[in-house]
Amino acid sequence: MATINFYLHQPTITKETSIMLHFLHGNAKLIYSTGQKIHPKDWNTKKQRAKNSFKQASFLNELLDKFENEAFNGYRKCILNSDTNYKDSIRNHLNECIKGVKTKNNYEPEEFTSQYFVDYLDLMIAESKNGIRIQNDGKKIASSTFGSYSTLRHHIIEFEKYTGRRMTIILQTGKTPTELKALKQYWNNWYSSFLDYFFTQRNLYDNAVGSNIKAFNTLFNYMREVKLLDIGNYQENFMVFKENIQVIALEPHHLVKLINDGEIYNALPLHLQKIRDRFVFGTCIGLRISDFNRLTKDNLRTIKGNIYLVNTSSKTNTETCVKLPVYCIEILERYKNNSNKLFPSCSEQKFNKHIKEVCKLYGFNETIIKKREQRGKAIVQYKDPITKEHYKLYELITTHSMRRSCITSLLQLGTSERVVRAISGHAQHSKSFNRYIAYSQQFNDEKSDSAFDKLSIKK
């Protein structure tokens, strides 16, 4: 008779660990990753399920029940078909029934072996794309995440060329204390070399470096917790760099001119009028550009005679509802015959090019000292490094400036943080939202300082 149990991959650690399904029938043993993680404190070892106090216990336990039932179904199918290859057949059955992936040619992802990191990265990318690897809540890995994995792959290959060595997997199994100490030093040296490659050879800034380190840590965890390689937890010492990205946005007086100066608008060629309309609408609703580009007439609601734009964020699954002002309704009227899309299609590259032209014609030519960070140190970016020429405001406006301009302008005009969060879809303790608060506070400080200076002038 077959037995099926669930165990934690690392039951003694103090953070989340993978939940593994163990199937045993005679000499046939299958260890299968459910793709789910849980903290040991939230796990009931006796019942082999999440404790009721765990926030997602109901969802997780139902999913584990499904894994168990389908494992037995796969086992029964083997009995009926006189198939003695229980291990392969049950794995394939689970992949197909729960993860929606049909295994081809008896490929066994659990037994994949290689001595190189990049091969496991390729496997992680493949399993993320085809649904074998899923998020803790059962959802598929977002397609945007694949980009960060592919970028890491490129850098690992370039780093191997830079060092002249391939990144080889070193297992802890059988190592003496002295050898483990040397292995820890090896990873410290590797991390320093990887940073040197990013900052010195590639001249990347902190956000890009942090994104790659974060992706590498994910790969390290995947190899250890999903593929069960005894490679240790050395990635825990790798600091993920974060950057205080400078907020580039139009201020309220810019938006007043952009919205109300009909003389400039009428003088714009038709293609620039369309760009201006999209940008103005975007500064009202404050959506991320990925959500903005998907807007259709289905996102519009009429409630008590007022028109609202309703949207559910593809990134955070947060719903926002914004009452549209008169000038936005007038913009929509100009495109009411444009199929079901709110605006004509326009590539992000073309939009970024033309919105700079629009802002230049509206006279937004203030000098901006653009800065980025490397290892936490601010680095000035010049338009022309030789002449030390700085950028003009219009040269830095992009699709992302719509959302930033919306948030910062509302804050500067005295709108409460709660209302602005409701419009932008930011969480209560969002770090990115705090950047906008700091930017707006700086703006308010400058205005109040100017007013106080005028009051203190002695005649």
BAVEXLUM-10396 format. One line per field, with one value per residue (C-alpha): residue number from 1; residue in three letters; z, x, y. Coordinates in steps of 0.2 Angstrom, whole numbers, plus 5000, padded with zeros to 4 digits. Layout:
<sites>
k <- [NUM|...] .
r <- [ALA|...] .
z <- [Z|...] .
x <- [X|...] .
y <- [Y|...] .
</sites>
This chain:
<sites>
k <- [1|2|3|4|5|6|7|8|9|10|11|12|13|14|15|16|17|18|19|20|21|22|23|24|25|26|27|28|29|30|31|32|33|34|35|36|37|38|39|40|41|42|43|44|45|46|47|48|49|50|51|52|53|54|55|56|57|58|59|60|61|62|63|64|65|66|67|68|69|70|71|72|73|74|75|76|77|78|79|80|81|82|83|84|85|86|87|88|89|90|91|92|93|94|95|96|97|98|99|100|101|102|103|104|105|106|107|108|109|110|111|112|113|114|115|116|117|118|119|120|121|122|123|124|125|126|127|128|129|130|131|132|133|134|135|136|137|138|139|140|141|142|143|144|145|146|147|148|149|150|151|152|153|154|155|156|157|158|159|160|161|162|163|164|165|166|167|168|169|170|171|172|173|174|175|176|177|178|179|180|181|182|183|184|185|186|187|188|189|190|191|192|193|194|195|196|197|198|199|200|201|202|203|204|205|206|207|208|209|210|211|212|213|214|215|216|217|218|219|220|221|222|223|224|225|226|227|228|229|230|231|232|233|234|235|236|237|238|239|240|241|242|243|244|245|246|247|248|249|250|251|252|253|254|255|256|257|258|259|260|261|262|263|264|265|266|267|268|269|270|271|272|273|274|275|276|277|278|279|280|281|282|283|284|285|286|287|288|289|290|291|292|293|294|295|296|297|298|299|300|301|302|303|304|305|306|307|308|309|310|311|312|313|314|315|316|317|318|319|320|321|322|323|324|325|326|327|328|329|330|331|332|333|334|335|336|337|338|339|340|341|342|343|344|345|346|347|348|349|350|351|352|353|354|355|356|357|358|359|360|361|362|363|364|365|366|367|368|369|370|371|372|373|374|375|376|377|378|379|380|381|382|383|384|385|386|387|388|389|390|391|392|393|394|395|396|397|398|399|400|401|402|403|404|405|406|407|408|409|410|411|412|413|414|415|416|417|418|419|420|421|422|423|424|425|426|427|428|429|430|431|432|433|434|435|436|437|438|439|440|441|442|443|444|445|446|447|448|449|450|451|452|453|454|455|456|457|458|459] .
r <- [MET|ALA|THR|ILE|ASN|PHE|TYR|LEU|HIS|GLN|PRO|THR|ILE|THR|LYS|GLU|THR|SER|ILE|MET|LEU|HIS|PHE|LEU|HIS|GLY|ASN|ALA|LYS|LEU|ILE|TYR|SER|THR|GLY|GLN|LYS|ILE|HIS|PRO|LYS|ASP|TRP|ASN|THR|LYS|LYS|GLN|ARG|ALA|LYS|ASN|SER|PHE|LYS|GLN|ALA|SER|PHE|LEU|ASN|GLU|LEU|LEU|ASP|LYS|PHE|GLU|ASN|GLU|ALA|PHE|ASN|GLY|TYR|ARG|LYS|CYS|ILE|LEU|ASN|SER|ASP|THR|ASN|TYR|LYS|ASP|SER|ILE|ARG|ASN|HIS|LEU|ASN|GLU|CYS|ILE|LYS|GLY|VAL|LYS|THR|LYS|ASN|ASN|TYR|GLU|PRO|GLU|GLU|PHE|THR|SER|GLN|TYR|PHE|VAL|ASP|TYR|LEU|ASP|LEU|MET|ILE|ALA|GLU|SER|LYS|ASN|GLY|ILE|ARG|ILE|GLN|ASN|ASP|GLY|LYS|LYS|ILE|ALA|SER|SER|THR|PHE|GLY|SER|TYR|SER|THR|LEU|ARG|HIS|HIS|ILE|ILE|GLU|PHE|GLU|LYS|TYR|THR|GLY|ARG|ARG|MET|THR|ILE|ILE|LEU|GLN|THR|GLY|LYS|THR|PRO|THR|GLU|LEU|LYS|ALA|LEU|LYS|GLN|TYR|TRP|ASN|ASN|TRP|TYR|SER|SER|PHE|LEU|ASP|TYR|PHE|PHE|THR|GLN|ARG|ASN|LEU|TYR|ASP|ASN|ALA|VAL|GLY|SER|ASN|ILE|LYS|ALA|PHE|ASN|THR|LEU|PHE|ASN|TYR|MET|ARG|GLU|VAL|LYS|LEU|LEU|ASP|ILE|GLY|ASN|TYR|GLN|GLU|ASN|PHE|MET|VAL|PHE|LYS|GLU|ASN|ILE|GLN|VAL|ILE|ALA|LEU|GLU|PRO|HIS|HIS|LEU|VAL|LYS|LEU|ILE|ASN|ASP|GLY|GLU|ILE|TYR|ASN|ALA|LEU|PRO|LEU|HIS|LEU|GLN|LYS|ILE|ARG|ASP|ARG|PHE|VAL|PHE|GLY|THR|CYS|ILE|GLY|LEU|ARG|ILE|SER|ASP|PHE|ASN|ARG|LEU|THR|LYS|ASP|ASN|LEU|ARG|THR|ILE|LYS|GLY|ASN|ILE|TYR|LEU|VAL|ASN|THR|SER|SER|LYS|THR|ASN|THR|GLU|THR|CYS|VAL|LYS|LEU|PRO|VAL|TYR|CYS|ILE|GLU|ILE|LEU|GLU|ARG|TYR|LYS|ASN|ASN|SER|ASN|LYS|LEU|PHE|PRO|SER|CYS|SER|GLU|GLN|LYS|PHE|ASN|LYS|HIS|ILE|LYS|GLU|VAL|CYS|LYS|LEU|TYR|GLY|PHE|ASN|GLU|THR|ILE|ILE|LYS|LYS|ARG|GLU|GLN|ARG|GLY|LYS|ALA|ILE|VAL|GLN|TYR|LYS|ASP|PRO|ILE|THR|LYS|GLU|HIS|TYR|LYS|LEU|TYR|GLU|LEU|ILE|THR|THR|HIS|SER|MET|ARG|ARG|SER|CYS|ILE|THR|SER|LEU|LEU|GLN|LEU|GLY|THR|SER|GLU|ARG|VAL|VAL|ARG|ALA|ILE|SER|GLY|HIS|ALA|GLN|HIS|SER|LYS|SER|PHE|ASN|ARG|TYR|ILE|ALA|TYR|SER|GLN|GLN|PHE|ASN|ASP|GLU|LYS|SER|ASP|SER|ALA|PHE|ASP|LYS|LEU|SER|ILE|LYS|LYS] .
z <- [5000|4996|5009|5006|5018|5019|5027|5028|5019|5033|5048|5060|5052|5057|5040|5027|5020|5006|5009|5001|4996|5000|4991|4996|4989|4991|4985|4975|4983|4976|4984|4976|4979|4980|4976|4993|5008|5026|5042|5053|5067|5057|5053|5062|5061|5067|5055|5041|5037|5041|5058|5059|5065|5049|5038|5022|5031|5022|5005|5008|5016|5002|4990|5000|5000|4981|4980|4991|4981|4965|4970|4975|4959|4950|4960|4956|4937|4939|4946|4933|4919|4927|4927|4939|4936|4950|4953|4935|4932|4948|4946|4928|4934|4948|4935|4923|4935|4948|4939|4922|4914|4903|4905|4889|4886|4904|4908|4927|4933|4951|4946|4934|4938|4933|4940|4934|4941|4924|4920|4936|4931|4914|4923|4935|4921|4911|4926|4930|4912|4910|4928|4937|4948|4956|4969|4987|4984|4969|4956|4941|4942|4934|4916|4922|4933|4919|4913|4929|4928|4910|4914|4928|4916|4904|4919|4925|4908|4906|4924|4920|4905|4916|4929|4917|4927|4926|4942|4948|4962|4978|4990|5009|5010|5019|5022|5038|5049|5042|5024|5028|5035|5018|5008|5018|5013|4995|4994|5002|4989|4975|4981|4981|4964|4957|4964|4957|4940|4941|4947|4939|4923|4919|4928|4935|4948|4965|4959|4944|4955|4969|4956|4950|4968|4973|4957|4962|4979|4972|4962|4977|4987|4972|4971|4989|4993|4977|4970|4987|4984|5000|4995|5012|5015|5010|5000|5016|5018|5001|5003|4991|4986|4985|4978|4982|4965|4961|4958|4941|4939|4933|4947|4949|4939|4925|4925|4925|4909|4901|4905|4901|4888|4873|4862|4863|4862|4846|4838|4841|4826|4828|4834|4848|4853|4855|4866|4877|4879|4885|4897|4905|4907|4915|4927|4933|4936|4942|4935|4931|4913|4911|4918|4908|4891|4895|4898|4888|4889|4901|4914|4914|4926|4927|4945|4950|4934|4937|4927|4936|4930|4939|4937|4946|4947|4938|4950|4967|4963|4971|4964|4962|4958|4952|4948|4932|4931|4917|4907|4907|4901|4887|4882|4881|4870|4857|4856|4859|4841|4844|4845|4863|4868|4878|4867|4850|4852|4854|4858|4874|4864|4853|4868|4877|4862|4858|4876|4877|4862|4870|4886|4877|4867|4883|4890|4904|4902|4920|4923|4933|4941|4938|4951|4953|4966|4966|4983|4991|4984|4974|4956|4945|4927|4914|4897|4891|4902|4893|4895|4911|4904|4914|4908|4905|4913|4897|4892|4908|4906|4901|4903|4921|4924|4923|4939|4948|4943|4948|4966|4969|4963|4974|4989|4986|4983|5001|4997|5011|5010|5012|4997|4986|4991|4986|4969|4966|4974|4986|5002|5019|5022|5004|5003|4986|4991|5005|4991|4985|5002|5005|4988|4991|5008|5001|4989|5003|5013|4999|4997|5016|5017|5003|5012|5029|5021|5013|5030|5039|5027|5037|5029] .
x <- [5000|5006|5009|5009|5015|5020|5036|5045|5061|5070|5059|5071|5075|5068|5060|5049|5054|5047|5033|5037|5026|5034|5026|5032|5027|5039|5056|5048|5050|5046|5050|5040|5040|5022|5029|5022|5032|5027|5036|5039|5030|5014|5015|5006|5019|5006|4992|5005|4995|4995|4989|4972|4980|4990|4982|4981|4978|4961|4969|4985|4977|4964|4979|4988|4972|4972|4990|4987|4971|4979|4995|4983|4974|4991|4995|4978|4981|4997|4989|4975|4988|5000|5013|5027|5036|5026|5039|5039|5020|5014|5026|5019|5001|5004|5012|4998|4983|4989|5002|4994|5010|5011|5028|5036|5048|5048|5058|5061|5064|5067|5082|5090|5108|5122|5137|5134|5123|5117|5110|5099|5094|5088|5078|5070|5066|5058|5048|5042|5036|5027|5019|5028|5036|5022|5020|5015|4997|4995|4997|5009|5025|5022|5029|5038|5049|5055|5064|5074|5079|5085|5095|5103|5107|5116|5126|5131|5138|5147|5154|5161|5170|5176|5183|5188|5179|5162|5151|5152|5141|5150|5140|5142|5140|5154|5164|5174|5172|5188|5182|5165|5174|5184|5167|5160|5175|5174|5156|5161|5175|5163|5150|5164|5169|5151|5149|5165|5159|5143|5150|5166|5164|5146|5144|5127|5118|5111|5094|5100|5113|5100|5088|5101|5107|5089|5086|5102|5096|5080|5090|5100|5085|5077|5092|5092|5074|5066|5080|5087|5105|5115|5123|5120|5113|5127|5116|5109|5124|5122|5116|5102|5107|5092|5092|5083|5077|5076|5058|5056|5038|5029|5023|5006|5010|5016|5000|4989|4998|4997|4978|4973|4984|4973|4984|4999|4987|4979|4996|5002|5002|4988|5000|5007|4989|4986|5001|4997|4979|4986|4998|4985|4973|4987|4992|4974|4971|4989|4990|5006|5009|5006|4988|4986|4989|4976|4962|4946|4928|4924|4934|4922|4907|4893|4888|4874|4878|4897|4910|4923|4937|4939|4954|4962|4981|4989|5004|4995|4978|4972|4956|4955|4941|4944|4930|4935|4936|4928|4945|4947|4929|4932|4948|4938|4925|4938|4942|4924|4925|4941|4935|4935|4952|4951|4966|4974|4988|5005|5022|5031|5046|5036|5027|5043|5050|5035|5030|5047|5043|5026|5034|5048|5034|5025|5041|5046|5065|5070|5088|5087|5103|5100|5107|5109|5117|5132|5136|5124|5134|5125|5132|5128|5122|5126|5118|5135|5149|5162|5154|5145|5129|5114|5097|5082|5065|5057|5071|5067|5049|5043|5027|5031|5031|5012|5010|5023|5016|4999|5004|5016|5004|4990|5001|5008|4990|4985|4976|4977|4989|4974|4965|4981|4984|4967|4969|4987|4983|4998|4998|4998|5017|5023|5041|5039|5025|5036|5047|5033|5029|5048|5048|5032|5038|5054|5043|5032|5047|5054|5038|5036|5054|5051|5035|5044|5059|5047|5038|5055|5062|5066|5062] .
y <- [5000|5017|5031|5050|5062|5081|5087|5103|5104|5113|5111|5119|5136|5152|5157|5150|5133|5122|5110|5093|5078|5061|5046|5029|5012|4998|5003|5017|5034|5051|5068|5081|5100|5107|5124|5131|5138|5141|5146|5131|5140|5139|5121|5107|5092|5079|5084|5088|5104|5123|5128|5136|5152|5154|5167|5157|5140|5137|5140|5130|5115|5113|5114|5100|5090|5091|5086|5071|5066|5068|5058|5044|5045|5044|5029|5020|5024|5015|5000|4999|5001|4989|5003|5000|5016|5024|5038|5045|5042|5051|5065|5068|5066|5079|5091|5089|5089|5103|5113|5112|5106|5090|5081|5076|5062|5057|5073|5073|5090|5084|5074|5086|5087|5099|5107|5124|5138|5144|5127|5128|5146|5140|5127|5139|5151|5136|5130|5147|5150|5133|5134|5120|5134|5144|5158|5153|5159|5146|5159|5158|5168|5185|5187|5203|5192|5182|5198|5199|5181|5183|5199|5189|5175|5188|5195|5177|5173|5190|5188|5171|5179|5193|5181|5167|5154|5146|5147|5129|5121|5117|5106|5106|5087|5079|5095|5097|5113|5120|5117|5125|5140|5141|5139|5153|5164|5158|5165|5181|5184|5179|5192|5205|5200|5200|5218|5224|5217|5227|5243|5244|5234|5237|5254|5250|5259|5252|5248|5237|5229|5225|5218|5206|5201|5198|5187|5177|5174|5167|5156|5150|5147|5137|5126|5123|5121|5115|5105|5100|5104|5105|5122|5131|5148|5159|5170|5177|5188|5196|5213|5219|5236|5249|5266|5282|5285|5304|5309|5317|5325|5340|5351|5359|5375|5364|5354|5370|5376|5359|5357|5375|5383|5381|5392|5381|5365|5371|5375|5357|5345|5332|5318|5329|5334|5315|5313|5328|5321|5304|5312|5324|5310|5299|5313|5313|5294|5290|5272|5263|5263|5244|5247|5263|5254|5241|5254|5252|5259|5245|5254|5268|5269|5281|5284|5297|5307|5307|5297|5286|5276|5259|5248|5233|5234|5220|5222|5223|5217|5233|5241|5260|5271|5289|5302|5310|5329|5339|5341|5322|5319|5332|5322|5306|5314|5317|5298|5291|5283|5275|5256|5250|5257|5274|5280|5276|5264|5271|5262|5267|5272|5283|5291|5295|5303|5314|5319|5327|5337|5342|5348|5358|5367|5371|5379|5366|5369|5371|5364|5348|5340|5322|5310|5291|5281|5268|5259|5272|5287|5300|5302|5317|5312|5325|5327|5330|5323|5333|5350|5346|5351|5347|5340|5351|5346|5341|5330|5319|5317|5299|5288|5285|5304|5303|5293|5303|5319|5314|5308|5323|5336|5330|5329|5347|5354|5347|5331|5319|5304|5293|5299|5299|5281|5277|5284|5278|5260|5261|5250|5259|5256|5257|5263|5270|5281|5288|5294|5305|5311|5316|5325|5334|5340|5347|5357|5363|5368|5378|5387|5390|5396|5408|5415|5416|5426|5438|5441|5444|5457|5473|5490] .
</sites>
